Amino acid sequence: MAAIAILIGALLLAAIYYDIARLVSAHQSRCPPLARFRGRRAALEDEERWCAGLLLHGRIDTRSYQRRMTGLAHGHRVVEPPPHH
């Protein structure tokens, strides 16, 4: 019973560390997770949700958000290069 509790705790900690690393990293992956397995329309819908999340977390500005959404409305993904400081 204790082994199961330790395993669940370890999985929870791994998930927390992964989420923190994903939120802190400056690199945005090319595709939202699992989008490529479900087809083009699902990928565009996931990209829309992904962009909304980036905007809500302050990772992109309003102009970039509008440019991405306009591209998605026309069926294209707009991936901007990461900003160089």
C-alpha positions in Angstrom: 0.0 0.0 0.0 2.8 2.4 0.8 4.5 1.6 -2.5 1.4 2.7 -4.4 1.3 6.0 -2.4 5.0 6.6 -3.1 4.5 5.9 -6.8 1.5 8.3 -7.0 3.4 11.0 -5.2 6.4 10.6 -7.5 4.2 10.9 -10.5 2.5 14.0 -9.1 5.9 15.6 -8.4 7.1 14.8 -11.9 4.0 16.3 -13.4 4.4 19.5 -11.4 8.1 19.9 -12.4 7.2 19.3 -16.0 4.4 21.9 -15.9 6.7 24.4 -14.2 9.5 23.8 -16.7 7.0 24.2 -19.6 5.6 27.5 -18.3 9.0 29.0 -17.6 10.8 28.0 -20.8 10.9 30.6 -23.5 10.7 28.0 -26.3 7.3 27.4 -27.8 7.0 24.0 -29.5 6.0 23.9 -33.2 2.7 22.2 -32.5 0.3 22.1 -29.6 0.5 18.7 -27.8 -1.2 15.9 -29.7 -2.6 18.1 -32.5 -0.7 16.3 -35.3 -2.4 13.0 -34.5 -6.0 14.2 -35.0 -5.9 16.0 -38.3 -5.8 19.5 -39.8 -9.0 20.9 -38.3 -8.2 19.6 -34.8 -4.7 21.0 -35.1 -6.1 24.5 -36.0 -8.5 24.3 -33.1 -5.8 23.3 -30.7 -3.6 26.1 -32.1 -6.4 28.6 -31.4 -6.7 27.4 -27.8 -2.9 27.4 -27.5 -2.6 31.0 -28.7 -5.4 32.1 -26.3 -3.4 30.5 -23.5 -0.3 32.3 -24.6 -2.1 35.6 -24.5 -3.7 35.0 -21.1 -0.3 34.1 -19.6 1.4 37.2 -21.1 3.7 35.2 -23.4 2.6 37.0 -26.6 1.3 40.6 -27.2 -2.1 41.6 -28.6 -0.7 42.3 -32.1 0.9 38.9 -32.3 -2.3 37.2 -31.1 -4.4 39.0 -33.7 -1.9 38.0 -36.5 -2.0 34.4 -35.4 -5.8 34.3 -35.2 -6.1 35.9 -38.6 -3.8 33.2 -40.0 -5.9 30.5 -38.3 -9.1 31.9 -39.8 -7.5 31.5 -43.2 -6.4 27.9 -42.4 -2.7 28.7 -41.8 -0.6 28.5 -38.7 1.5 31.6 -38.0 4.6 30.6 -36.1 6.7 33.6 -35.2 10.4 33.3 -34.4 11.2 33.7 -30.7 12.3 37.3 -29.8 16.0 37.9 -29.7 17.2 40.1 -26.8 
